[in-house]
Amino acid sequence: MRVDKFLKTSRLIKRRTLAKEICNQGRVKLNHRPCKASSTVAVGDLLSIQFGHKEVTVRVKHLLNSASKEQASQCYQVVKEEDIV
């Protein structure tokens, strides 16, 4: 599954176009390496997303094409949340 689609399906980012823009800005890392929106994400991968002054790292648990609100939170596990100075 594409990174931008996973971010939207898991509801980490509200819209897929916004997820694509954030990836293009270099604010998303896949397994500690900058990635493009079209990069492939798999179960067990680490995604680090920079939201302003905060960086959230999650581990991918499930890949779903569409998910309800309850299912979306089960697609990932938060590994680390830290403030960026």
C-alpha positions, -999 to +999 in steps of 0.1 A: +000+000+000+012+035-007+023+057+022-001+085+014-031+061+012-021+044+045-018+078+063-053+087+051-069+052+058-054+051+093-066+087+099-032+099+109-037+126+083-072+138+073-068+139+035-047+120+010-037+151-009-024+166+024-006+133+031+010+135-004+021+171+003+037+163+036+056+134+020+069+156-007+081+181+019+102+154+035+083+153+067+075+116+065+101+089+071+097+052+063+120+030+084+142+061+093+146+072+056+127+100+039+101+086+016+078+097-013+040+094-012+043+065-036+066+045-014+053+011-004+045+005+033+042-030+048+032-045+081+059-040+107+073-008+091+080+023+111+066+056+100+077+089+115+056+119+108+065+155+117+035+176+127+048+211+133+068+209+165+060+173+172+072+140+157+051+109+160+065+074+152+041+046+146+045+009+137+022-004+110+000-033+123-027-037+096-032-026+060-069-019+051-083-003+019-110+014+040-115+016+077-141+028+102-130+051+130-125+021+153-106+000+127-084+030+118-068+032+153-060-005+151-039-001+119-010+013+138+007+014+172+023+046+185+059+039+193+071+073+202+059+109+204+084+137+210+086+175+208+110+190+183+129+220+194 
